Amino acid sequence: MIRLVIENKIPFIKGLLDDICDVKYLDPEDITADAMRHADALITRTRTRCDQSLLQHSPCRFIATATIGTDHIDLDYCRNNGITVANAPGCNAPAVAQYTLASIAHWLDINHRPINTVTIGIVGVGNVGSIVNRWARQLGMKVMLCDPPRAEKEGNTSFVSLDEIARHCDIITFHTPHTTSGTYATHHMCDSRFLNLTQHKPLIINCARGPIVDTQALISALDAKIVSDAVIDCWEGEPNISIQLLDRALIATPHIAGYSREGKIRATDMVLSAFTQHFTLSEVHTAETVAPGAAETVTLDSITASYNPLNDTAALKAAPHTFESLRNNYNYRNEVK
């Protein structure tokens, strides 16, 4: 029987594999090298660092993460040691887009800005950025797109440079993975140089990965009024976040932008599918079916009615030390219909 470790914070999965596997459900901090010593497979989230120190004495040959990102997994180590890695790309993209537009709606409201007077720069036009692009255009915003890897691959002239985003946009939202090497590394892409290029005192949004934004550079830019406000869901050093940035951020949340009920169901179904295919088992599914993607059309009213980020902001600002608890015990919201 397959020996399987599952992180116990993954929703909608408990009991679904128990009849065909020897399953252990563990807290993230308990997924250790010792816990993996006899495990054939692991299903986890971002809080488990999957690398040599965790896996070198384990027979594990399959890891699935119920998340979009894989930056918590040493992909080179896994590749070199015959460990298959699966993730859940796009699972929560509609929820992150919902969070982004709901935050923008609040910023527009408090600044008395009509939505058709602003230009939004979307950095990273993948699963999330594509939805933000479509919805932003529906809502009447002017949109500029920056995605150097796509621009190079597609030869698409609809993309602009990061510097152009800085110079022309009233809102700049990041939707890239976090990478530290290569031509298009995204680590600290929003740094002091980038922020000093901005000309419209933009709203900066990070609900992608914390280290995309240089925390100290953003704090300095906020203090100098170079940028008007910040919306931060992803933080450097989570869960030990910057209190200075927390105090200054207009909207500040504990990495829950993608935490919709539908997104969690999609993620669990995707890792279940990858797991059963890898081990040639009968298909297993969650009990509920959700729409495969984002709403085709939205309005400003449908966005704001579906989610208010101020409640989550108030909770984190009141007790920043509870970041992990707020995240782990989040009451999953419904996506915009």
C-alpha positions as CSV (number, residue, x, y, z in Angstrom):
1,M,0.0,0.0,0.0
2,I,1.2,3.5,-0.9
3,R,2.5,5.4,2.2
4,L,1.3,9.0,1.8
5,V,1.8,12.1,3.9
6,I,-0.8,14.9,3.5
7,E,-0.6,18.3,5.1
8,N,-3.7,18.6,7.3
9,K,-4.4,22.2,6.3
10,I,-5.4,21.1,2.7
11,P,-9.2,21.4,2.5
12,F,-11.6,18.9,0.9
13,I,-9.1,16.0,0.8
14,K,-9.5,14.3,4.2
15,G,-10.7,10.7,3.8
16,L,-10.6,10.5,0.0
17,L,-7.5,8.4,-0.2
18,D,-7.7,6.5,3.0
19,D,-9.1,3.4,1.5
20,I,-6.3,3.0,-1.0
21,C,-3.3,4.5,0.8
22,D,-1.7,4.4,4.2
23,V,-2.3,8.1,5.0
24,K,-0.8,10.3,7.6
25,Y,-2.2,13.8,8.0
26,L,0.4,16.2,9.6
27,D,0.7,19.8,10.5
28,P,3.1,21.6,8.2
29,E,5.7,21.9,10.9
30,D,5.5,18.1,11.5
31,I,6.4,17.3,7.9
32,T,10.0,16.6,8.7
33,A,12.7,14.3,7.4
34,D,11.8,11.8,10.0
35,A,8.1,11.9,9.0
36,M,9.1,11.4,5.4
37,R,11.5,8.5,6.1
38,H,9.0,5.9,5.0
39,A,6.7,7.9,2.8
40,D,6.2,7.1,-0.9
41,A,4.4,10.4,-1.6
42,L,3.6,13.8,-0.2
43,I,0.7,16.2,-0.8
44,T,1.5,19.6,0.7
45,R,1.2,23.4,0.4
46,T,3.7,26.2,0.4
47,R,4.8,26.0,4.1
48,T,6.8,22.8,3.5
49,R,10.3,23.2,2.0
50,C,10.7,20.2,-0.2
51,D,14.5,19.8,-0.7
52,Q,17.4,17.5,0.0
53,S,17.2,18.0,3.8
54,L,13.6,16.7,3.8
55,L,13.8,14.0,1.2
56,Q,17.4,12.5,1.0
57,H,16.5,9.6,3.3
58,S,13.0,9.1,1.9
59,P,11.7,6.7,-0.7
60,C,9.3,9.5,-1.8
61,R,9.0,9.7,-5.6
62,F,6.0,12.0,-5.9
63,I,5.2,15.4,-4.5
64,A,2.0,17.4,-5.2
65,T,1.5,20.9,-4.0
66,A,-2.1,22.2,-3.8
67,T,-0.9,25.6,-4.9
68,I,0.0,27.5,-8.1
69,G,3.6,28.1,-7.1
70,T,6.5,25.7,-6.7
71,D,9.1,28.0,-5.3
72,H,9.0,26.0,-2.0
73,I,10.2,22.9,-4.0
74,D,13.7,22.3,-5.1
75,L,12.8,21.3,-8.6
76,D,16.4,20.5,-9.6
77,Y,16.8,18.1,-6.7
78,C,13.5,16.4,-7.4
79,R,14.4,16.1,-11.1
80,N,17.8,14.6,-10.4
81,N,16.4,12.1,-7.9
82,G,13.5,10.8,-9.9
83,I,10.8,12.6,-7.9
84,T,7.8,13.7,-9.9
85,V,6.4,17.1,-8.9
86,A,2.8,18.3,-9.6
87,N,1.1,21.6,-8.8
88,A,-2.2,23.2,-9.4
89,P,-1.7,26.0,-12.0
90,G,-4.6,28.4,-12.3
91,C,-6.6,26.9,-9.5
92,N,-7.1,30.1,-7.6
93,A,-6.6,32.6,-10.4
94,P,-10.2,33.9,-10.3
95,A,-9.9,34.5,-6.6
96,V,-6.7,36.5,-6.9
97,A,-8.2,38.5,-9.7
98,Q,-11.3,39.1,-7.5
99,Y,-9.0,40.3,-4.7
100,T,-7.1,42.6,-7.0
101,L,-10.1,44.3,-8.5
102,A,-11.9,44.6,-5.1
103,S,-8.8,46.3,-3.7
104,I,-8.7,48.6,-6.7
105,A,-12.4,49.4,-6.2
106,H,-11.7,50.5,-2.6
107,W,-8.8,52.7,-3.7
108,L,-10.8,54.3,-6.4
109,D,-13.6,55.0,-4.0
110,I,-11.5,56.7,-1.3
111,N,-9.7,58.7,-3.9
112,H,-12.8,59.7,-5.8
113,R,-11.4,58.4,-9.0
114,P,-13.7,57.3,-11.8
115,I,-12.6,53.9,-13.0
116,N,-12.4,55.1,-16.7
117,T,-9.8,57.7,-15.8
118,V,-7.1,55.3,-14.6
119,T,-4.4,53.2,-16.3
120,I,-3.5,49.8,-14.8
121,G,-0.2,48.1,-15.5
122,I,-0.3,44.3,-15.2
123,V,3.1,42.8,-14.7
124,G,2.8,39.1,-15.5
125,V,0.1,38.0,-17.8
126,G,-0.4,34.4,-17.0
127,N,-3.4,32.7,-15.4
128,V,-4.1,35.6,-13.0
129,G,-2.9,38.5,-15.0
130,S,-5.0,37.4,-18.0
131,I,-8.2,37.5,-15.9
132,V,-7.3,40.9,-14.4
133,N,-6.6,42.2,-17.9
134,R,-10.0,41.0,-19.2
135,W,-12.0,42.3,-16.2
136,A,-10.1,45.6,-16.1
137,R,-11.0,46.3,-19.7
138,Q,-14.6,45.4,-19.1
139,L,-14.7,47.9,-16.2
140,G,-13.4,50.7,-18.4
141,M,-9.8,50.9,-17.4
142,K,-6.9,51.5,-19.8
143,V,-4.6,48.5,-19.6
144,M,-0.9,48.2,-20.2
145,L,0.7,44.7,-20.1
146,C,4.2,43.7,-19.2
147,D,5.4,40.1,-19.6
148,P,9.0,39.9,-21.0
149,P,9.0,36.1,-21.4
150,R,5.8,36.1,-23.3
151,A,6.8,39.1,-25.4
152,E,10.0,37.3,-26.4
153,K,8.3,34.0,-27.1
154,E,5.3,35.4,-29.0
155,G,6.9,38.5,-30.6
156,N,3.8,40.3,-29.4
157,T,3.9,44.1,-29.6
158,S,1.0,44.5,-27.2
159,F,3.5,44.1,-24.3
160,V,5.5,47.0,-22.9
161,S,8.6,47.3,-20.7
162,L,8.6,47.5,-17.0
163,D,9.9,51.0,-17.2
164,E,6.9,52.0,-19.4
165,I,4.6,50.6,-16.7
166,A,6.3,52.7,-14.1
167,R,6.1,55.9,-16.2
168,H,2.5,55.7,-17.4
169,C,0.4,53.7,-14.8
170,D,-1.8,54.8,-12.0
171,I,-2.1,51.3,-10.6
172,I,0.6,48.6,-10.9
173,T,-0.2,45.0,-10.0
174,F,2.2,42.1,-10.0
175,H,1.2,38.6,-11.0
176,T,4.5,36.8,-11.6
177,P,6.2,33.8,-10.0
178,H,9.2,34.5,-7.8
179,T,12.5,33.6,-9.6
180,T,16.0,34.6,-8.5
181,S,18.0,33.7,-11.7
182,G,17.8,33.9,-15.4
183,T,17.2,36.7,-17.8
184,Y,13.8,37.6,-16.4
185,A,14.4,37.1,-12.7
186,T,11.6,38.6,-10.6
187,H,13.2,38.9,-7.2
188,H,12.9,42.6,-6.1
189,M,11.7,43.6,-9.6
190,C,9.7,46.3,-7.7
191,D,12.8,48.0,-6.2
192,S,13.9,51.6,-5.6
193,R,14.9,52.1,-9.2
194,F,11.5,51.0,-10.4
195,L,9.6,53.0,-7.9
196,N,11.6,56.1,-8.5
197,L,10.6,55.9,-12.2
198,T,6.9,56.1,-11.4
199,Q,5.3,59.4,-12.4
200,H,1.6,59.1,-11.3
201,K,2.0,58.2,-7.6
202,P,0.6,54.7,-8.3
203,L,-1.1,52.2,-6.2
204,I,1.2,49.2,-5.9
205,I,-0.4,45.7,-5.5
206,N,1.5,42.5,-4.6
207,C,-0.6,39.4,-4.4
208,A,1.9,37.2,-6.3
209,R,5.0,36.4,-4.1
210,G,6.5,38.5,-1.3
211,P,10.0,38.9,-2.6
212,I,8.9,40.4,-5.9
213,V,8.7,43.7,-3.9
214,D,11.7,45.1,-2.1
215,T,10.0,45.9,1.3
216,Q,12.3,48.7,2.4
217,A,12.2,50.3,-1.0
218,L,8.4,50.3,-1.0
219,I,8.3,51.7,2.6
220,S,10.6,54.6,1.5
221,A,8.5,55.3,-1.6
222,L,5.3,55.4,0.5
223,D,7.0,57.8,3.0
224,A,8.3,60.0,0.2
225,K,4.8,60.0,-1.5
226,I,6.4,58.6,-4.6
227,V,3.6,56.0,-4.6
228,S,0.2,56.7,-3.1
229,D,-0.8,53.4,-1.5
230,A,0.0,49.7,-1.3
231,V,-2.0,46.6,-1.3
232,I,0.0,43.7,0.1
233,D,-1.2,40.1,0.4
234,C,2.2,38.5,-0.1
235,W,5.1,39.5,2.1
236,E,8.8,39.0,2.4
237,G,9.7,36.8,5.4
238,E,6.2,35.4,6.0
239,P,4.9,34.9,8.6
240,N,7.3,37.4,10.2
241,I,6.1,40.4,8.2
242,S,7.3,44.0,8.2
243,I,5.3,45.9,10.7
244,Q,6.4,49.2,9.0
245,L,4.9,48.1,5.8
246,L,1.8,46.7,7.5
247,D,1.2,50.1,9.2
248,R,1.5,51.9,5.9
249,A,-0.4,49.6,3.6
250,L,-3.9,50.6,2.6
251,I,-4.9,46.9,2.4
252,A,-2.9,44.3,4.2
253,T,-3.9,40.6,4.3
254,P,-2.3,37.3,5.4
255,H,-1.6,35.7,1.9
256,I,-5.2,34.9,1.3
257,A,-5.9,36.5,-2.0
258,G,-6.4,33.1,-3.6
259,Y,-8.4,31.7,-0.8
260,S,-11.8,31.1,-2.4
261,R,-13.8,28.0,-1.7
262,E,-13.9,27.2,-5.4
263,G,-10.1,27.7,-5.8
264,K,-9.4,25.3,-2.9
265,I,-11.7,22.7,-4.5
266,R,-10.0,23.0,-7.9
267,A,-6.6,22.7,-6.2
268,T,-7.5,19.6,-4.3
269,D,-9.0,18.0,-7.4
270,M,-5.9,18.8,-9.5
271,V,-3.5,17.2,-7.0
272,L,-5.8,14.1,-6.6
273,S,-5.8,13.7,-10.4
274,A,-2.1,14.0,-10.6
275,F,-1.6,11.5,-7.7
276,T,-4.0,8.9,-9.0
277,Q,-2.5,9.1,-12.5
278,H,1.1,8.8,-11.2
279,F,0.3,5.7,-9.2
280,T,-2.2,4.3,-11.8
281,L,-5.1,4.3,-9.4
282,S,-8.8,4.8,-10.0
283,E,-9.8,8.5,-10.2
284,V,-10.8,10.2,-6.9
285,H,-12.6,13.5,-6.8
286,T,-13.9,16.0,-4.2
287,A,-17.6,15.8,-3.4
288,E,-18.3,19.1,-5.1
289,T,-18.1,20.5,-8.7
290,V,-17.1,24.1,-9.4
291,A,-16.8,26.2,-12.5
292,P,-13.4,25.5,-14.2
293,G,-12.6,29.2,-14.6
294,A,-13.4,32.9,-13.9
295,A,-16.7,34.6,-14.6
296,E,-16.9,35.8,-18.2
297,T,-18.2,39.2,-17.3
298,V,-18.1,41.4,-14.2
299,T,-19.2,44.8,-13.0
300,L,-17.8,47.0,-10.4
301,D,-20.9,46.2,-8.3
302,S,-20.5,42.4,-8.7
303,I,-16.8,42.7,-7.7
304,T,-17.4,44.8,-4.6
305,A,-20.4,42.7,-3.5
306,S,-18.4,39.5,-3.7
307,Y,-15.5,40.6,-1.5
308,N,-14.5,43.4,0.9
309,P,-10.7,43.3,1.8
310,L,-11.1,45.7,4.7
311,N,-12.3,43.0,7.1
312,D,-9.2,40.9,6.5
313,T,-7.0,44.0,6.7
314,A,-8.5,45.0,10.1
315,A,-7.8,41.5,11.4
316,L,-4.2,41.4,10.4
317,K,-3.4,45.0,11.5
318,A,-5.0,44.3,14.9
319,A,-2.8,41.2,15.5
320,P,0.1,40.8,13.0
321,H,1.5,38.0,15.1
322,T,-1.5,35.9,14.2
323,F,-0.6,35.9,10.5
324,E,-0.3,32.1,10.2
325,S,-3.4,31.5,12.2
326,L,-5.5,33.9,10.2
327,R,-4.3,32.2,7.0
328,N,-4.8,28.6,8.2
329,N,-8.2,29.3,9.6
330,Y,-9.5,31.6,6.9
331,N,-13.2,31.4,6.1
332,Y,-13.0,30.7,2.3
333,R,-15.0,33.3,0.4
334,N,-17.0,32.6,-2.8
335,E,-15.7,33.9,-6.1
336,V,-17.4,36.6,-8.1
337,K,-20.2,35.2,-10.3
